[in-house]
Amino acid sequence: PDTFPTVRLNNDGTFAASVRPIQTGTYGLAITDNLGTFVEPMWTLTVTQARVDIKAVSVTGSGLAGGVVDQQLFVQIGLLDIWGNLLKNATGPVDIAVYADKQLTQLMEMPTLTELGDGAVLANYSIPVSGTVYLSILVTDRVPQAIDGSPFLVFSTPKNPPVVSSAQLTESFGAITVAFDQATNRGGVVGTTGNCDVLLQKVTVDLMGVRPECLWIDDFQFQGLMGSNPTIKVADLVLLNSFVVVNREENSFAASGV
């Protein structure tokens, strides 16, 4: 047998039996007398999963606070049924999604759900852009209902910016080669025009002479070609403009400084 009923003798010569099935499905209930003889008929019981107690849903995990763009975030959800039992098949009645707007119309991400057992579900997701997103958690075993606190306001911060790994004058002093430690967006559309004023601060551009030109070699480095009458020297600093060069995916802070 899957489980044994608890039998209680009533005061009127009858018996009462109670049983708590451990899983959903169809059960046969057999009754025997003291001699072990089966009493007809055999009863058939169909057991379905009880409703989720939406007031008893718990949500924990660092994923509620957010993190860095594209970082793997985790949220653990605990579910009980209306009888206080840990829910079996806990991924079934839960719907989790990440939206770009509070009205939950712009879907961004569907987290991966993993059954942990003991009524717990692990949701794994990442946020592809920086800023504010909304984490929606619904219980869907009957009519979909948002749990308390849903949608949760979650923040993601940009990735670390590209950093200048080197800035070198050519032997002829005819150009500066500036290299970054990761692939960049080349300064976006304005950064590929050849205009050094877009990429470099004025104090650096002035040292490069009249009408210098800055061209990207690849996503990692660009070269500043000197104009006429440059005055730049080996010890001079090469200063980047702020808020122009970011990583290739355009989800990082901007490179700045020397």
C-alpha positions in Angstrom: 0.0 0.0 0.0 1.0 3.6 -0.6 0.0 4.6 2.9 -2.0 3.1 5.7 -5.2 4.8 6.9 -5.7 5.7 10.6 -8.8 3.8 11.8 -11.0 5.1 14.7 -13.8 3.3 16.4 -16.9 5.4 16.8 -19.3 5.1 19.8 -22.2 3.8 17.6 -20.5 0.7 16.3 -19.1 2.2 13.2 -15.5 3.0 12.2 -13.9 6.1 10.7 -10.8 6.1 8.7 -8.5 9.0 7.6 -5.6 8.8 5.1 -3.1 11.4 3.8 -1.9 10.3 0.3 1.7 11.3 -0.4 1.2 12.1 -4.1 -1.6 12.8 -6.7 -3.1 10.0 -8.7 -5.8 7.2 -8.4 -5.9 5.1 -5.3 -7.7 1.9 -4.4 -9.2 1.8 -0.9 -9.5 -1.8 0.4 -11.4 -2.7 3.6 -10.8 -6.0 5.4 -12.4 -7.5 8.5 -10.5 -9.0 11.4 -9.9 -12.2 9.5 -8.3 -10.4 6.6 -11.2 -10.9 4.3 -11.8 -8.1 1.8 -15.1 -6.3 2.2 -16.7 -5.4 -1.0 -16.7 -3.1 -2.8 -13.2 -1.8 -3.5 -13.3 2.0 -3.5 -11.5 4.2 -6.0 -10.1 7.5 -4.8 -8.8 10.2 -7.1 -6.3 12.6 -5.4 -5.5 15.9 -7.0 -3.0 18.6 -5.9 -4.5 21.0 -3.4 -4.5 24.7 -4.2 -1.5 26.8 -3.4 -1.9 29.0 -0.3 -1.0 32.3 -2.0 -0.6 34.0 1.4 2.1 31.4 2.4 4.4 31.9 -0.6 7.9 32.8 0.4 10.5 34.5 -1.8 14.1 34.8 -1.0 17.4 35.3 -2.8 19.8 38.0 -4.0 18.0 38.1 -7.3 15.4 40.3 -5.6 18.0 43.1 -5.2 19.3 42.8 -8.8 22.9 42.9 -9.9 25.2 43.6 -12.9 24.0 43.3 -16.4 24.0 39.7 -17.7 24.9 38.4 -14.2 23.1 35.2 -13.3 20.6 36.0 -10.5 18.7 33.5 -8.3 15.4 33.6 -6.5 14.0 30.8 -4.4 10.2 30.4 -4.0 8.6 28.3 -1.3 5.1 26.9 -1.8 2.6 25.4 0.6 -0.9 24.1 -0.2 -4.0 25.3 1.7 -3.6 22.5 4.2 -0.1 23.6 5.1 1.7 20.8 3.2 4.8 21.3 1.1 3.8 21.4 -2.5 4.7 18.6 -4.8 5.6 19.6 -8.4 6.2 23.1 -7.3 7.2 24.4 -10.7 3.7 23.6 -12.1 1.6 26.4 -10.5 4.2 29.2 -10.7 4.8 31.7 -13.5 7.8 34.0 -13.3 8.8 36.6 -15.9 11.0 39.8 -16.1 9.4 42.8 -17.7 10.7 46.2 -18.8 7.6 48.1 -17.6 5.4 48.1 -14.5 2.3 47.4 -16.6 4.0 44.0 -17.5 3.5 44.4 -21.2 7.2 44.4 -22.4 8.5 40.9 -21.7 12.3 40.8 -21.4 13.2 37.4 -19.9 11.6 34.1 -18.8 13.6 32.7 -15.9 14.6 29.0 -15.9 12.8 27.1 -13.1 14.3 24.2 -11.2 12.4 21.9 -8.8 14.4 21.7 -5.5 12.0 19.5 -3.7 10.2 20.2 -0.3 8.0 22.8 -2.0 10.8 24.9 -3.3 11.5 26.3 -6.8 14.7 28.0 -7.9 14.4 30.7 -10.6 17.5 31.6 -12.6 17.6 34.7 -14.7 19.7 37.6 -16.0 18.9 41.2 -17.0 20.2 42.1 -20.4 20.2 45.9 -20.0 21.0 48.3 -17.2 18.3 50.1 -15.3 15.0 49.1 -13.6 13.0 46.0 -14.5 10.0 44.2 -12.9 10.0 40.6 -11.7 6.5 39.2 -11.8 5.7 36.0 -9.8 2.2 34.5 -10.3 0.5 31.5 -8.8 -1.4 29.9 -11.7 -3.0 26.7 -10.3 -6.5 28.3 -10.6 -7.0 31.9 -11.7 -3.5 33.5 -12.0 -2.8 35.7 -9.0 0.2 37.8 -8.1 1.9 37.0 -4.8 2.4 39.7 -2.3 5.0 42.2 -3.5 4.8 41.2 -7.1 6.0 42.7 -9.4 9.2 43.2 -7.6 11.3 46.2 -8.5 14.8 45.0 -9.5 17.9 47.1 -10.5 20.7 46.2 -12.8 23.9 48.2 -13.1 26.2 48.4 -16.1 29.2 46.3 -16.5 32.7 47.6 -15.9 33.9 50.1 -18.5 36.6 49.5 -21.1 39.9 50.6 -19.6 42.8 52.1 -21.7 45.5 49.4 -21.5 48.1 51.4 -23.5 48.5 54.7 -25.4 51.7 54.9 -27.5 53.3 57.3 -29.9 54.6 55.8 -33.1 58.4 56.0 -33.6 57.9 58.8 -36.2 55.5 60.7 -33.8 53.0 60.6 -36.6 50.3 58.9 -34.7 49.0 57.7 -31.3 47.6 54.2 -30.9 45.1 53.8 -28.0 44.2 50.3 -26.9 41.5 49.1 -24.6 41.3 46.0 -22.4 38.0 44.8 -24.0 36.0 45.1 -27.2 34.3 48.5 -27.5 31.5 50.0 -29.5 34.0 52.2 -31.2 32.3 55.3 -29.7 29.1 54.6 -31.5 28.1 56.3 -34.7 29.8 59.6 -33.8 33.0 57.7 -32.8 33.7 56.4 -36.3 33.6 59.8 -38.2 37.4 60.3 -37.8 36.8 63.4 -35.7 39.2 63.3 -32.8 37.1 65.8 -30.9 34.6 63.0 -30.3 37.0 60.6 -28.7 39.6 62.8 -27.1 39.5 65.8 -24.8 40.4 69.2 -26.4 43.7 69.5 -24.5 44.9 66.3 -26.2 43.4 67.2 -29.6 45.2 70.6 -29.5 48.6 68.8 -29.0 48.0 66.7 -32.1 48.2 69.7 -34.4 45.8 71.1 -37.0 42.9 68.8 -38.1 44.1 65.5 -36.7 42.2 62.3 -37.6 41.2 59.4 -35.3 40.3 56.1 -36.9 39.5 52.7 -35.4 41.8 49.8 -36.2 39.4 47.3 -34.7 37.0 47.1 -31.7 40.0 47.2 -29.3 42.1 50.1 -30.5 42.0 53.3 -32.5 44.8 55.4 -34.0 45.0 59.2 -33.8 46.9 60.6 -36.9 48.7 63.8 -36.2 47.6 67.0 -38.1 50.0 69.6 -39.2 52.4 71.1 -36.6 51.7 68.8 -33.7 53.3 69.7 -30.3 52.7 66.4 -28.4 55.5 64.8 -26.5 56.2 61.4 -25.0 55.3 62.5 -21.5 52.0 64.1 -22.4 48.7 62.5 -21.2 46.1 61.2 -23.7 42.7 62.1 -22.2 39.5 60.5 -23.3 36.1 62.2 -23.5 33.6 60.8 -21.1 30.4 59.0 -22.0 31.5 58.0 -25.5 33.3 54.7 -25.6 31.5 51.7 -23.9 31.8 48.0 -24.4 30.8 46.3 -27.7 27.3 45.3 -26.3 26.7 48.9 -25.1 25.8 47.8 -21.6 28.8 49.0 -19.6 29.9 52.2 -18.0 31.8 54.5 -20.3 35.5 54.7 -20.5 37.1 57.9 -19.3 40.3 59.5 -18.1 43.8 58.7 -19.2 
